[in-house]
Amino acid sequence: MHDILNLERYPLDKFDSTAWRDLVGRCQQALEQDGMFTLTDFMHMHIAAGETARMADTFARQSFRHERVHNIYFLKSIPDLASDHPALTQFHTSNQTLCADQIRGSALLRLYEWPPFARFLAATMGQPALYVMDDPLARVNVMSYDAGQALNWHFDRSEFTTTLLLQAPEAGGAFEYRTDLRSEDDPNYDGVARLLTEQDDQVHTLSLTPGSLNVFKGRNTAHRVSPVEGDTPRVISVFSYYDRPGVRFTQSEQIGFYGRSA
């Protein structure tokens, strides 16, 4: 894996060494304090660029264009809220998506299926183990955002999201987030409304460089990717692991996310 990853800086292959434990400790501390950690230059930049170039034709011919109008919760309604409450403001999300079966032989799948990667992620998240998905579509996805496209405000369904930026746009496409906007005990609808009406002064912006790995706690932290500007798409991969083996999306979930079933 040295050919695609910066294992000198991030020794994922040296399990339980002092360097490995130090790296895990730094990542755990960042997750606790900031709700995320980022490993810059995790994948060599020329590998990230090569993966992007190889997928360009597949994106052009075979990708699923995901268009969706949604609120921050991805729900049609909230029992406690009136339909016109600003926390239920509707937004538009748009991107092109490739599934794992469309990137066979890629460095991304090599990384996903490399056991030390899942073991490292599990350690940073305080999990005993993480497992790859059985789902041939959902296990690794790659999203491309062209000019005007965005991933709008939302909360994640899962506790952690693991992404790797492959290509940055010329402008826009910034990752914006508001840490701990809600909690398991307090939905903070008024705080959500302030965010969505641009009255929250605690929104942060994260700029990533190609090859950067980011692990993010997004279940209670609202976040979005702002609209991309210019001719260079924002391209990012998403790795999906679970705390149990054998996870696979239902046929309806696959169709909803990818426009087809396996």
N, C-alpha and C positions, 0 to 999 in steps of 0.2 A: 504493500500500500504506500510505500515511500514515493512511488512514481506519481501519485495523485494527491497525497496529503503531506502537510508539513509536520511530520512526526518528530522532527528534532525539537520543535517548539512545543508541540502538543503530543506527548509520548503515550498515546492511547494503547500502543502495543506493548508497553512495559507495565503490565498490571501489578498493582500494589507496590511498585517502587516508590521511593521518596518523591521523585518528580511527579509520578502519577497521582499520588495522594495529595501533594501540594496543589496540583491543577484542579482536582476534584474539590478540594477545600475552598479554593478561590471561586469556583463556579457556584458552590453551595452558598457561600457568603453573598455573592452578587444576586442570586435568586432570592435570598432572604431580604436583602436591603432594597434591591431595585426591581424585583420581579422578573429579571431576565439576566442572561449572560451572553456575551458575544466573543467568539474566537476569531479575530481578524487573521486573514491569510491561512485559514484552516485547510482549504483546498487550494492548491497552487493556481494562481490566476490564469496561467496559460491553459491549464486543464479546464477551468471554468469557461474560458473563452472558446476552447475547442468543443466542449459539450454544447454550448449555445449554437455554434455554427453548424454542428451536425444535426441539430434538431430543427433548424430554420425551415427546411423543406417540409418536414413532418407537420410543423405548426401551420404552414401555409396550406397544406392539402388535407390533413386529417384531424386537426384539433377540434375540440368541442367549444363553441363560443357560448360561454355561460353568461346569460343576461338575467338579472334578478332585481326586482323592486322589493325592498324589505325594510323593516324597522331594526333597531339595534339588537332586538331579541330573536329575530328570525321567527316570530310568532304572529299569527293573525290578530290576536287580541291578548290583553292581560286582564284578568278578572277585576283587579283593584283599580284599573285606570279607565277613564272615559276615552272614547275613541279619538277625541281631538286633543288629548294631553300631549304636550310637546315631547315627552319621553317616547312617544310612538311615532315620531316624525319618520316619514318614508324617504329612503335613499335608493340610489341606483348603483348596482355593482356590475362590472363587466370585465371579462378577461377571456383568454383562450387557454384551454387546459389539455395537456397530454397525460395519459395514464401510463402505468408501469409497463403494460404490454406493448406500448408504442416506443419504449426506449430500451429495448432489450440490448444487452451488451454494453451499456453505458457505464461510465465511472460512478454515476449516481446509484445504480443498482448494486455495483460492487461494494460501495460504501454501506448501503442499507443492509446488505446481507453479511457484512463483516462482523462477526461476534464481538470483538472488542469495542466497536462503536456502540452497540446496544448496552453492553456492560458499563461503559463509561457514562452514558446518558442515565441509566438506572441509578448509578452511584450519585450523580449530581442531584437527581430528583428524590433521593431517599427511598428508592424502590428496591426490593430484593432482586428483581429481574424485570426485563422488558422483552417482549416477543414480537417478531415480525408478523405481519398480517398474512392470512391465507388468501386474501382478496387480490386477484390478479390485476385489478384496475386501481384500487385505492392505496396500495402499499407505498408507492411513491408517485406523486403527481408533480408536474412542472407547469407553472402558470406564466403566461406572457401578457403584459399589459402594454397596449399600444397607446398612441397619443389620445388623450381624453378618457381613457379607461381608468378605473379605480376599484379598489376594494373598500367599501364604505364602512362606516361605524358599526361595530358589532362586538359581542362577547363570544368567546369560544365555547364549544360544547365540552371539550377536553380540558384538563387542568394545564397541560403543557403542550406547546406547539414547537416543533423542531424544523427550522428552515435553513436553506443554504442559498445565498444570493449568487446567481451566475452572471448576471449582467445588469448594470445600473443604467438608468435612462439619462438623457442629456440634462433634463430638469424635471421637477415634480417627482412623483413616485416616492415621496417621503413616508417613512413609517412614523405615525403619530399615535401617542397613547396617553391614557390618563390612569395612573396606577391606583388600584384598590378603590375604584369608584363605587363599588357596592361590596357587600359581604354576604355570607351565607345567611346571616340573621337580618340584614337590612338591605332591601333592594334600592334604597336611596333614589326614588323616582324623581324627586325634585333636583337632586344633583345631576342625574342623567339629563334632565331637561336643560339645566344650565349649560352642560357640555354641548348639547346639540344646538343650542341657540347662541353658541360662541361666547358664553359668559364665564367660562372656567379658565382661570389663569394658571392652572397646574397641568396643562397639556404639554408633553415633551415630544421632541422630534429626534429620531435616531437615524443617522446617516450611515449606511453600510457600504463597504467596498466589495467588489466581486471576489468570491471565495470565502466570505465570512459566514461562519455558522452562528445561528442565533437560537437560543432556547428561551421561550417566553411563557409566562404564566398569564393566560388570557381569559380565564373563566370569569374573573371579577374585575379585570382591567380592560376598559373599553379601548379599542384601537382601530386604526384604519390605515390604508395606503392612499395618499392623496393622488389626484389625477396626474397621469404622466404627460409630459410635454416633450415635443421634439420627435425626431424620426427613429430614435433608438428605443426599443421596447425595454421594459423592466422584466427580467426573467428570473424566476425564483423556484426552487424545488422544495417540496414539503415531504418529510419522512414521517410515516405513521406507525407507531409502536403501541402495544397494549400490555397491560399487566397480566395477561393470560394468553395462552396460545390459541390458535384456531379462529381468530376473529375474522369475520367476513361480512360485508354489507349485504343487506337484503337486495333483491332485484329492484324494488321500487327506489331504494336509496341510490343504487348505482345509476339508474335512469335519471333521477333527480340531479345528481352531481355531474354525470358524464354524458347524458343523452343516450346511453345504451347500457345493456347488461352484459355480464361476462358469459 
